[in-house]
Structure formats: structure tokens, C-alpha cells
Amino acid sequence: MKALCWEGVNKLAVDQVPDPVLRNDQDVVVRLIAGTTCGSDLHLIGGCIPMGMQR
């Protein structure tokens, strides 16, 4: 399947990735016809990761 992948600050790519795997009884796979990056995610694309999101 294809996925939008973050490759670095301000660098996105559409890559071929493995198909999802159902691991639990509650898991589902959802097929998207179209998608976009939410405006609230733009700081992540630019490399700014808020303190609450860092591991």
C-alpha cells in the first residue's frame, strides 16, 4: 500500500509500505479514497515537536 511518510524537516514522500496486519480482535483496516495533512500537523512537518509528543 502507499503511505505519506515524513522523511525529515519539510520533506514528505509517498512510499510503498507493507500492508497493515490485524493483531487484536478490536483492530480494523480502513480504506481511504482520499486524504490530506491536517493544518494542525504542519508544525510536525516543519520539525517542531511539542514537548508532550516527545518520547
C-alpha distance matrix in Angstrom:
0.0 3.8 6.7 10.4 12.1 15.9 17.4 21.0 23.6 22.7 19.8 16.3 13.4 10.0 8.3 5.6 5.6 6.3 5.7 8.5 12.0 15.0 17.9 20.6 22.1 21.5 17.7 15.6 12.0 12.1 10.3 11.0 12.4 13.5 14.1 16.3 17.8 20.9 24.2 25.1 22.3 23.7 26.0 23.1 21.6 25.2 25.5 27.9 27.0 29.5 31.6 30.3 26.7 27.7 27.6
3.8 0.0 3.8 7.0 9.2 13.0 14.6 18.1 20.4 19.3 16.4 12.7 9.9 6.3 5.5 4.5 5.9 8.5 8.8 11.0 14.7 17.6 20.2 22.8 24.5 23.4 19.6 17.5 13.9 13.3 11.3 10.8 11.7 11.8 11.9 13.5 14.9 18.2 21.3 22.5 19.5 20.6 23.0 20.3 18.4 21.9 22.6 25.1 24.6 27.3 29.7 28.7 25.1 26.1 26.5
6.7 3.8 0.0 3.8 6.0 9.7 11.9 15.1 17.3 16.4 13.8 10.2 8.1 5.4 5.5 6.4 6.5 9.4 10.0 11.0 14.8 17.5 19.7 22.0 24.0 22.5 18.8 17.0 13.8 13.1 11.8 10.7 12.3 11.5 10.4 11.3 11.9 15.2 18.1 19.0 15.9 17.1 19.4 16.6 14.9 18.5 19.1 21.4 20.9 23.5 25.9 25.0 21.4 22.5 23.0
10.4 7.0 3.8 0.0 3.8 6.9 9.5 12.3 14.0 12.8 10.5 6.8 5.8 4.6 6.5 9.1 9.6 12.8 13.6 14.3 17.9 20.4 22.3 24.4 26.4 24.6 21.0 19.5 16.5 15.3 14.2 12.3 13.5 11.6 9.6 9.3 9.1 12.6 15.1 16.2 12.9 13.7 16.0 13.5 11.4 15.0 15.9 18.3 18.1 20.9 23.6 23.1 19.5 20.7 21.8
12.1 9.2 6.0 3.8 0.0 3.8 6.2 9.2 11.6 11.2 8.7 5.7 5.3 6.0 6.6 9.5 9.4 12.7 14.4 14.9 18.3 20.9 22.3 24.6 27.1 25.4 21.9 21.0 18.3 17.8 17.2 15.7 17.2 15.4 13.1 12.3 11.1 14.2 16.3 16.7 13.1 13.6 15.1 12.1 10.1 13.4 13.6 16.3 16.1 19.3 21.6 21.4 17.7 18.3 19.2
15.9 13.0 9.7 6.9 3.8 0.0 3.8 5.8 7.9 8.2 6.3 4.7 6.6 8.9 9.9 13.0 12.8 16.0 17.9 18.0 21.1 23.6 24.5 26.7 29.3 27.4 24.2 23.5 21.3 20.7 20.4 18.6 20.2 17.9 15.2 13.4 11.2 13.9 15.2 15.2 11.4 11.4 12.3 9.1 7.1 10.0 9.9 12.9 13.0 16.4 18.8 19.2 15.6 15.8 17.2
17.4 14.6 11.9 9.5 6.2 3.8 0.0 3.8 7.2 8.1 5.4 5.6 6.9 10.0 10.3 13.5 13.6 16.9 19.5 20.1 23.0 25.8 26.6 29.1 31.9 30.3 27.0 26.5 24.2 23.8 23.3 21.8 23.1 20.9 18.4 16.7 14.7 17.4 18.3 18.4 14.7 14.0 14.4 11.5 9.2 11.0 10.5 14.0 14.5 18.2 20.4 21.2 17.7 17.2 18.3
21.0 18.1 15.1 12.3 9.2 5.8 3.8 0.0 3.8 6.1 5.1 7.2 9.8 13.2 13.9 17.2 17.3 20.5 22.9 23.2 26.0 28.6 29.1 31.3 34.2 32.4 29.3 29.0 26.9 26.4 26.1 24.3 25.6 23.1 20.3 18.0 15.4 17.5 17.7 17.5 13.9 12.7 12.3 9.8 7.7 8.3 7.4 11.1 12.2 16.0 18.2 19.7 16.5 15.7 17.3
23.6 20.4 17.3 14.0 11.6 7.9 7.2 3.8 0.0 3.8 5.4 8.4 11.7 15.2 16.7 20.2 20.4 23.6 25.7 25.8 28.7 31.0 31.6 33.5 36.3 34.2 31.2 30.8 28.8 28.0 27.7 25.5 26.6 23.7 20.6 17.8 14.8 16.4 15.8 15.7 12.5 10.5 9.7 8.2 5.9 5.1 4.9 8.7 10.8 14.5 17.1 18.9 16.2 15.7 18.0
22.7 19.3 16.4 12.8 11.2 8.2 8.1 6.1 3.8 0.0 3.8 6.6 10.2 13.6 15.9 19.6 20.3 23.8 25.6 25.9 29.1 31.5 32.4 34.3 36.8 34.5 31.5 30.6 28.4 27.1 26.4 23.8 24.5 21.3 18.4 15.4 12.7 14.6 13.9 14.6 11.7 9.1 9.6 8.9 5.4 5.1 7.3 10.5 13.0 16.3 19.4 20.9 18.2 18.4 20.9
19.8 16.4 13.8 10.5 8.7 6.3 5.4 5.1 5.4 3.8 0.0 3.8 6.9 10.5 12.5 16.2 17.2 20.8 22.9 23.6 26.9 29.5 30.6 32.9 35.4 33.4 30.2 29.2 26.7 25.6 24.6 22.4 23.0 20.2 17.6 15.1 13.1 15.7 15.8 16.8 13.4 11.6 12.5 10.9 7.4 8.4 9.7 13.3 15.0 18.6 21.4 22.6 19.5 19.5 21.5
16.3 12.7 10.2 6.8 5.7 4.7 5.6 7.2 8.4 6.6 3.8 0.0 3.8 7.1 9.4 13.1 14.2 17.8 19.6 20.4 23.8 26.4 27.9 30.1 32.4 30.5 27.1 25.9 23.2 22.0 20.9 18.6 19.3 16.6 14.2 12.2 10.6 13.8 14.8 15.9 12.5 11.4 13.2 11.2 7.8 10.3 11.6 14.8 15.9 19.3 22.2 22.8 19.4 19.9 21.6
13.4 9.9 8.1 5.8 5.3 6.6 6.9 9.8 11.7 10.2 6.9 3.8 0.0 3.8 6.0 9.8 11.6 15.4 17.2 18.6 22.2 25.1 26.8 29.3 31.6 30.0 26.4 24.9 21.9 20.9 19.3 17.4 17.8 15.7 14.1 12.9 12.4 16.0 17.5 18.8 15.5 14.8 16.8 14.6 11.5 14.0 15.2 18.4 19.2 22.5 25.3 25.5 22.0 22.4 23.7
10.0 6.3 5.4 4.6 6.0 8.9 10.0 13.2 15.2 13.6 10.5 7.1 3.8 0.0 3.8 7.0 9.3 13.0 14.4 16.1 19.8 22.7 24.8 27.3 29.4 27.9 24.2 22.4 19.1 18.0 16.2 14.4 14.8 13.2 12.2 12.1 12.5 16.3 18.4 19.9 16.7 16.7 19.1 16.8 14.0 17.1 18.2 21.1 21.5 24.6 27.3 27.1 23.5 24.2 25.2
8.3 5.5 5.5 6.5 6.6 9.9 10.3 13.9 16.7 15.9 12.5 9.4 6.0 3.8 0.0 3.8 6.1 9.9 12.0 14.2 17.7 20.9 22.9 25.8 28.0 27.0 23.2 21.7 18.5 18.1 16.5 15.6 16.4 15.6 14.8 15.2 15.5 19.1 21.4 22.5 19.1 19.4 21.4 18.6 16.2 19.2 19.7 22.7 22.6 25.8 28.1 27.8 24.1 24.4 24.9
5.6 4.5 6.4 9.1 9.5 13.0 13.5 17.2 20.2 19.6 16.2 13.1 9.8 7.0 3.8 0.0 3.8 7.0 9.1 12.0 15.2 18.7 20.9 24.0 26.1 25.5 21.7 20.1 16.7 16.9 15.2 15.2 16.2 16.2 16.1 17.2 18.0 21.4 24.2 25.1 21.8 22.5 24.5 21.5 19.5 22.7 22.9 25.8 25.3 28.4 30.4 29.8 26.0 26.4 26.4
5.6 5.9 6.5 9.6 9.4 12.8 13.6 17.3 20.4 20.3 17.2 14.2 11.6 9.3 6.1 3.8 0.0 3.8 6.5 8.8 11.9 15.5 17.4 20.5 22.9 22.4 18.6 17.6 14.5 15.4 14.5 15.1 16.9 17.1 16.6 17.8 18.2 21.3 24.2 24.6 21.3 22.5 24.1 20.8 19.4 22.8 22.5 25.1 24.1 26.9 28.6 27.7 23.9 24.2 23.8
6.3 8.5 9.4 12.8 12.7 16.0 16.9 20.5 23.6 23.8 20.8 17.8 15.4 13.0 9.9 7.0 3.8 0.0 3.8 6.4 8.8 12.5 14.4 17.8 20.2 20.2 16.5 15.7 13.0 14.7 14.3 15.8 17.9 18.9 18.7 20.3 20.8 23.6 26.8 26.9 23.7 25.4 26.9 23.4 22.4 25.9 25.3 27.6 26.2 28.7 30.1 28.8 25.2 25.5 24.6
5.7 8.8 10.0 13.6 14.4 17.9 19.5 22.9 25.7 25.6 22.9 19.6 17.2 14.4 12.0 9.1 6.5 3.8 0.0 3.8 6.6 9.9 12.6 15.7 17.5 17.5 13.8 12.5 9.6 11.5 11.3 13.4 15.8 17.3 17.5 19.7 20.6 23.2 26.6 26.8 24.0 26.0 27.8 24.5 23.7 27.4 27.0 29.0 27.4 29.7 31.1 29.4 25.9 26.7 25.9
8.5 11.0 11.0 14.3 14.9 18.0 20.1 23.2 25.8 25.9 23.6 20.4 18.6 16.1 14.2 12.0 8.8 6.4 3.8 0.0 3.8 6.8 9.4 12.2 14.2 14.0 10.2 9.4 7.1 9.7 10.8 13.1 16.2 17.6 17.3 19.5 20.1 22.1 25.6 25.4 22.7 25.2 26.8 23.5 23.3 27.0 26.4 27.9 26.0 27.8 29.0 27.0 23.7 24.7 23.8
12.0 14.7 14.8 17.9 18.3 21.1 23.0 26.0 28.7 29.1 26.9 23.8 22.2 19.8 17.7 15.2 11.9 8.8 6.6 3.8 0.0 3.8 6.1 9.3 11.5 12.1 8.8 9.0 8.1 11.6 13.3 16.1 19.3 20.9 20.7 22.9 23.4 25.1 28.6 28.1 25.5 28.2 29.5 26.1 26.3 29.9 29.0 30.4 28.0 29.6 30.4 28.2 25.1 25.9 24.5
15.0 17.6 17.5 20.4 20.9 23.6 25.8 28.6 31.0 31.5 29.5 26.4 25.1 22.7 20.9 18.7 15.5 12.5 9.9 6.8 3.8 0.0 3.8 6.0 7.7 8.6 5.7 6.8 7.5 11.3 13.8 16.9 20.2 22.1 21.8 24.2 24.7 25.9 29.5 28.7 26.5 29.6 30.8 27.6 28.1 31.7 30.8 31.8 29.2 30.3 31.0 28.3 25.6 26.8 25.3
17.9 20.2 19.7 22.3 22.3 24.5 26.6 29.1 31.6 32.4 30.6 27.9 26.8 24.8 22.9 20.9 17.4 14.4 12.6 9.4 6.1 3.8 0.0 3.8 7.0 8.5 6.7 9.3 10.8 14.5 17.2 20.0 23.5 25.1 24.4 26.4 26.4 27.4 30.8 29.6 27.4 30.5 31.3 28.0 28.9 32.3 31.0 31.7 28.9 29.8 30.0 27.3 24.7 25.6 23.7
20.6 22.8 22.0 24.4 24.6 26.7 29.1 31.3 33.5 34.3 32.9 30.1 29.3 27.3 25.8 24.0 20.5 17.8 15.7 12.2 9.3 6.0 3.8 0.0 3.8 5.4 5.4 8.8 11.5 14.9 18.2 20.9 24.5 26.1 25.4 27.4 27.4 27.9 31.3 29.9 28.1 31.5 32.2 29.1 30.4 33.8 32.5 32.8 29.8 30.3 30.3 27.3 25.1 26.3 24.5
22.1 24.5 24.0 26.4 27.1 29.3 31.9 34.2 36.3 36.8 35.4 32.4 31.6 29.4 28.0 26.1 22.9 20.2 17.5 14.2 11.5 7.7 7.0 3.8 0.0 3.8 5.6 8.4 11.7 14.8 18.2 21.1 24.6 26.5 26.1 28.4 28.8 29.1 32.6 31.3 29.9 33.4 34.3 31.5 32.7 36.2 35.2 35.4 32.4 32.7 32.8 29.6 27.6 29.2 27.7
21.5 23.4 22.5 24.6 25.4 27.4 30.3 32.4 34.2 34.5 33.4 30.5 30.0 27.9 27.0 25.5 22.4 20.2 17.5 14.0 12.1 8.6 8.5 5.4 3.8 0.0 3.8 6.7 10.4 12.8 16.5 19.0 22.5 24.1 23.5 25.7 25.9 26.0 29.4 28.0 26.9 30.5 31.4 28.8 30.2 33.7 32.8 32.8 29.8 29.9 30.3 26.9 25.1 27.1 25.9
17.7 19.6 18.8 21.0 21.9 24.2 27.0 29.3 31.2 31.5 30.2 27.1 26.4 24.2 23.2 21.7 18.6 16.5 13.8 10.2 8.8 5.7 6.7 5.4 5.6 3.8 0.0 3.8 7.0 9.9 13.4 16.0 19.6 21.2 20.6 22.8 23.2 23.6 27.2 26.1 24.6 28.0 29.2 26.4 27.5 31.0 30.2 30.6 27.8 28.3 29.0 25.9 23.6 25.5 24.4
15.6 17.5 17.0 19.5 21.0 23.5 26.5 29.0 30.8 30.6 29.2 25.9 24.9 22.4 21.7 20.1 17.6 15.7 12.5 9.4 9.0 6.8 9.3 8.8 8.4 6.7 3.8 0.0 3.8 6.4 9.9 12.7 16.2 18.1 17.9 20.6 21.5 22.2 25.9 25.3 23.9 27.1 28.8 26.1 26.8 30.5 30.2 30.7 28.3 29.0 30.2 27.3 24.8 26.9 26.2
12.0 13.9 13.8 16.5 18.3 21.3 24.2 26.9 28.8 28.4 26.7 23.2 21.9 19.1 18.5 16.7 14.5 13.0 9.6 7.1 8.1 7.5 10.8 11.5 11.7 10.4 7.0 3.8 0.0 3.8 6.6 9.7 13.1 15.1 15.3 18.2 19.4 20.7 24.4 24.3 22.6 25.5 27.5 24.8 25.0 28.8 28.7 29.6 27.6 28.8 30.3 27.7 24.9 26.8 26.4
12.1 13.3 13.1 15.3 17.8 20.7 23.8 26.4 28.0 27.1 25.6 22.0 20.9 18.0 18.1 16.9 15.4 14.7 11.5 9.7 11.6 11.3 14.5 14.9 14.8 12.8 9.9 6.4 3.8 0.0 3.8 6.4 9.8 11.8 12.2 15.3 17.0 18.1 21.9 22.2 20.8 23.7 26.0 23.7 23.7 27.5 27.9 28.7 27.1 28.2 30.0 27.6 24.8 27.1 27.3
10.3 11.3 11.8 14.2 17.2 20.4 23.3 26.1 27.7 26.4 24.6 20.9 19.3 16.2 16.5 15.2 14.5 14.3 11.3 10.8 13.3 13.8 17.2 18.2 18.2 16.5 13.4 9.9 6.6 3.8 0.0 3.8 6.6 9.2 10.6 14.1 16.4 18.1 21.9 22.8 21.3 23.6 26.3 24.2 23.6 27.4 28.2 29.4 28.2 29.6 31.8 29.6 26.7 28.9 29.3
11.0 10.8 10.7 12.3 15.7 18.6 21.8 24.3 25.5 23.8 22.4 18.6 17.4 14.4 15.6 15.2 15.1 15.8 13.4 13.1 16.1 16.9 20.0 20.9 21.1 19.0 16.0 12.7 9.7 6.4 3.8 0.0 3.8 5.5 6.9 10.6 13.3 15.1 18.7 20.0 18.7 20.8 23.8 22.0 21.1 24.8 26.0 27.2 26.4 27.9 30.4 28.5 25.6 28.0 28.8
12.4 11.7 12.3 13.5 17.2 20.2 23.1 25.6 26.6 24.5 23.0 19.3 17.8 14.8 16.4 16.2 16.9 17.9 15.8 16.2 19.3 20.2 23.5 24.5 24.6 22.5 19.6 16.2 13.1 9.8 6.6 3.8 0.0 3.8 7.0 10.7 14.1 16.1 19.4 21.3 20.2 21.8 25.1 23.7 22.4 25.9 27.6 28.9 28.5 30.1 32.9 31.2 28.4 30.8 31.8
13.5 11.8 11.5 11.6 15.4 17.9 20.9 23.1 23.7 21.3 20.2 16.6 15.7 13.2 15.6 16.2 17.1 18.9 17.3 17.6 20.9 22.1 25.1 26.1 26.5 24.1 21.2 18.1 15.1 11.8 9.2 5.5 3.8 0.0 3.8 7.2 10.8 12.9 15.9 18.2 17.1 18.4 21.9 20.8 19.3 22.6 24.6 25.9 25.8 27.5 30.5 29.1 26.3 28.8 30.2
14.1 11.9 10.4 9.6 13.1 15.2 18.4 20.3 20.6 18.4 17.6 14.2 14.1 12.2 14.8 16.1 16.6 18.7 17.5 17.3 20.7 21.8 24.4 25.4 26.1 23.5 20.6 17.9 15.3 12.2 10.6 6.9 7.0 3.8 0.0 3.8 7.1 9.2 12.5 14.5 13.4 14.8 18.2 17.1 15.9 19.2 21.1 22.3 22.2 23.7 26.8 25.5 22.8 25.3 26.9
16.3 13.5 11.3 9.3 12.3 13.4 16.7 18.0 17.8 15.4 15.1 12.2 12.9 12.1 15.2 17.2 17.8 20.3 19.7 19.5 22.9 24.2 26.4 27.4 28.4 25.7 22.8 20.6 18.2 15.3 14.1 10.6 10.7 7.2 3.8 0.0 3.8 6.3 9.1 11.5 10.4 11.3 14.8 14.2 12.8 15.9 18.1 19.2 19.5 21.1 24.5 23.6 20.9 23.4 25.5
17.8 14.9 11.9 9.1 11.1 11.2 14.7 15.4 14.8 12.7 13.1 10.6 12.4 12.5 15.5 18.0 18.2 20.8 20.6 20.1 23.4 24.7 26.4 27.4 28.8 25.9 23.2 21.5 19.4 17.0 16.4 13.3 14.1 10.8 7.1 3.8 0.0 3.8 6.4 8.4 6.7 7.7 11.1 10.5 9.4 12.5 14.6 15.5 15.8 17.5 20.9 20.2 17.6 20.0 22.3
20.9 18.2 15.2 12.6 14.2 13.9 17.4 17.5 16.4 14.6 15.7 13.8 16.0 16.3 19.1 21.4 21.3 23.6 23.2 22.1 25.1 25.9 27.4 27.9 29.1 26.0 23.6 22.2 20.7 18.1 18.1 15.1 16.1 12.9 9.2 6.3 3.8 0.0 3.8 5.4 5.4 7.2 10.3 10.5 10.6 13.1 15.1 15.1 15.2 16.0 19.5 18.6 16.6 19.5 22.1
24.2 21.3 18.1 15.1 16.3 15.2 18.3 17.7 15.8 13.9 15.8 14.8 17.5 18.4 21.4 24.2 24.2 26.8 26.6 25.6 28.6 29.5 30.8 31.3 32.6 29.4 27.2 25.9 24.4 21.9 21.9 18.7 19.4 15.9 12.5 9.1 6.4 3.8 0.0 3.8 5.3 5.5 8.5 10.1 10.2 11.7 14.2 13.7 14.5 15.2 18.8 18.5 17.0 19.8 22.8
25.1 22.5 19.0 16.2 16.7 15.2 18.4 17.5 15.7 14.6 16.8 15.9 18.8 19.9 22.5 25.1 24.6 26.9 26.8 25.4 28.1 28.7 29.6 29.9 31.3 28.0 26.1 25.3 24.3 22.2 22.8 20.0 21.3 18.2 14.5 11.5 8.4 5.4 3.8 0.0 3.8 5.6 7.0 8.4 10.0 11.4 13.0 11.6 11.8 11.9 15.4 14.9 13.6 16.6 19.8
22.3 19.5 15.9 12.9 13.1 11.4 14.7 13.9 12.5 11.7 13.4 12.5 15.5 16.7 19.1 21.8 21.3 23.7 24.0 22.7 25.5 26.5 27.4 28.1 29.9 26.9 24.6 23.9 22.6 20.8 21.3 18.7 20.2 17.1 13.4 10.4 6.7 5.4 5.3 3.8 0.0 3.8 5.5 5.4 6.7 8.9 10.2 9.8 9.8 11.0 14.5 14.2 12.1 14.7 17.6
23.7 20.6 17.1 13.7 13.6 11.4 14.0 12.7 10.5 9.1 11.6 11.4 14.8 16.7 19.4 22.5 22.5 25.4 26.0 25.2 28.2 29.6 30.5 31.5 33.4 30.5 28.0 27.1 25.5 23.7 23.6 20.8 21.8 18.4 14.8 11.3 7.7 7.2 5.5 5.6 3.8 0.0 3.8 5.4 5.1 6.3 8.8 8.8 10.3 12.0 15.8 16.3 14.3 16.3 19.5
26.0 23.0 19.4 16.0 15.1 12.3 14.4 12.3 9.7 9.6 12.5 13.2 16.8 19.1 21.4 24.5 24.1 26.9 27.8 26.8 29.5 30.8 31.3 32.2 34.3 31.4 29.2 28.8 27.5 26.0 26.3 23.8 25.1 21.9 18.2 14.8 11.1 10.3 8.5 7.0 5.5 3.8 0.0 3.8 5.5 5.0 6.4 5.3 7.1 8.7 12.5 13.6 12.0 13.6 17.1
23.1 20.3 16.6 13.5 12.1 9.1 11.5 9.8 8.2 8.9 10.9 11.2 14.6 16.8 18.6 21.5 20.8 23.4 24.5 23.5 26.1 27.6 28.0 29.1 31.5 28.8 26.4 26.1 24.8 23.7 24.2 22.0 23.7 20.8 17.1 14.2 10.5 10.5 10.1 8.4 5.4 5.4 3.8 0.0 3.8 5.3 5.1 5.3 5.7 8.4 11.8 12.5 10.0 11.3 14.4
21.6 18.4 14.9 11.4 10.1 7.1 9.2 7.7 5.9 5.4 7.4 7.8 11.5 14.0 16.2 19.5 19.4 22.4 23.7 23.3 26.3 28.1 28.9 30.4 32.7 30.2 27.5 26.8 25.0 23.7 23.6 21.1 22.4 19.3 15.9 12.8 9.4 10.6 10.2 10.0 6.7 5.1 5.5 3.8 0.0 3.8 5.4 7.5 9.0 12.0 15.4 16.3 13.5 14.5 17.2
25.2 21.9 18.5 15.0 13.4 10.0 11.0 8.3 5.1 5.1 8.4 10.3 14.0 17.1 19.2 22.7 22.8 25.9 27.4 27.0 29.9 31.7 32.3 33.8 36.2 33.7 31.0 30.5 28.8 27.5 27.4 24.8 25.9 22.6 19.2 15.9 12.5 13.1 11.7 11.4 8.9 6.3 5.0 5.3 3.8 0.0 3.8 5.9 8.8 11.7 15.0 16.7 14.5 15.0 18.1
25.5 22.6 19.1 15.9 13.6 9.9 10.5 7.4 4.9 7.3 9.7 11.6 15.2 18.2 19.7 22.9 22.5 25.3 27.0 26.4 29.0 30.8 31.0 32.5 35.2 32.8 30.2 30.2 28.7 27.9 28.2 26.0 27.6 24.6 21.1 18.1 14.6 15.1 14.2 13.0 10.2 8.8 6.4 5.1 5.4 3.8 0.0 3.8 6.2 9.7 12.3 14.4 12.1 11.9 14.8
27.9 25.1 21.4 18.3 16.3 12.9 14.0 11.1 8.7 10.5 13.3 14.8 18.4 21.1 22.7 25.8 25.1 27.6 29.0 27.9 30.4 31.8 31.7 32.8 35.4 32.8 30.6 30.7 29.6 28.7 29.4 27.2 28.9 25.9 22.3 19.2 15.5 15.1 13.7 11.6 9.8 8.8 5.3 5.3 7.5 5.9 3.8 0.0 3.8 6.4 9.4 11.6 10.2 10.4 13.9
27.0 24.6 20.9 18.1 16.1 13.0 14.5 12.2 10.8 13.0 15.0 15.9 19.2 21.5 22.6 25.3 24.1 26.2 27.4 26.0 28.0 29.2 28.9 29.8 32.4 29.8 27.8 28.3 27.6 27.1 28.2 26.4 28.5 25.8 22.2 19.5 15.8 15.2 14.5 11.8 9.8 10.3 7.1 5.7 9.0 8.8 6.2 3.8 0.0 3.8 6.5 8.2 6.4 6.8 10.4
29.5 27.3 23.5 20.9 19.3 16.4 18.2 16.0 14.5 16.3 18.6 19.3 22.5 24.6 25.8 28.4 26.9 28.7 29.7 27.8 29.6 30.3 29.8 30.3 32.7 29.9 28.3 29.0 28.8 28.2 29.6 27.9 30.1 27.5 23.7 21.1 17.5 16.0 15.2 11.9 11.0 12.0 8.7 8.4 12.0 11.7 9.7 6.4 3.8 0.0 3.8 5.5 5.6 6.9 10.7
31.6 29.7 25.9 23.6 21.6 18.8 20.4 18.2 17.1 19.4 21.4 22.2 25.3 27.3 28.1 30.4 28.6 30.1 31.1 29.0 30.4 31.0 30.0 30.3 32.8 30.3 29.0 30.2 30.3 30.0 31.8 30.4 32.9 30.5 26.8 24.5 20.9 19.5 18.8 15.4 14.5 15.8 12.5 11.8 15.4 15.0 12.3 9.4 6.5 3.8 0.0 3.8 5.5 5.5 8.8
30.3 28.7 25.0 23.1 21.4 19.2 21.2 19.7 18.9 20.9 22.6 22.8 25.5 27.1 27.8 29.8 27.7 28.8 29.4 27.0 28.2 28.3 27.3 27.3 29.6 26.9 25.9 27.3 27.7 27.6 29.6 28.5 31.2 29.1 25.5 23.6 20.2 18.6 18.5 14.9 14.2 16.3 13.6 12.5 16.3 16.7 14.4 11.6 8.2 5.5 3.8 0.0 3.8 5.8 8.3
26.7 25.1 21.4 19.5 17.7 15.6 17.7 16.5 16.2 18.2 19.5 19.4 22.0 23.5 24.1 26.0 23.9 25.2 25.9 23.7 25.1 25.6 24.7 25.1 27.6 25.1 23.6 24.8 24.9 24.8 26.7 25.6 28.4 26.3 22.8 20.9 17.6 16.6 17.0 13.6 12.1 14.3 12.0 10.0 13.5 14.5 12.1 10.2 6.4 5.6 5.5 3.8 0.0 3.8 6.6
27.7 26.1 22.5 20.7 18.3 15.8 17.2 15.7 15.7 18.4 19.5 19.9 22.4 24.2 24.4 26.4 24.2 25.5 26.7 24.7 25.9 26.8 25.6 26.3 29.2 27.1 25.5 26.9 26.8 27.1 28.9 28.0 30.8 28.8 25.3 23.4 20.0 19.5 19.8 16.6 14.7 16.3 13.6 11.3 14.5 15.0 11.9 10.4 6.8 6.9 5.5 5.8 3.8 0.0 3.8
27.6 26.5 23.0 21.8 19.2 17.2 18.3 17.3 18.0 20.9 21.5 21.6 23.7 25.2 24.9 26.4 23.8 24.6 25.9 23.8 24.5 25.3 23.7 24.5 27.7 25.9 24.4 26.2 26.4 27.3 29.3 28.8 31.8 30.2 26.9 25.5 22.3 22.1 22.8 19.8 17.6 19.5 17.1 14.4 17.2 18.1 14.8 13.9 10.4 10.7 8.8 8.3 6.6 3.8 0.0
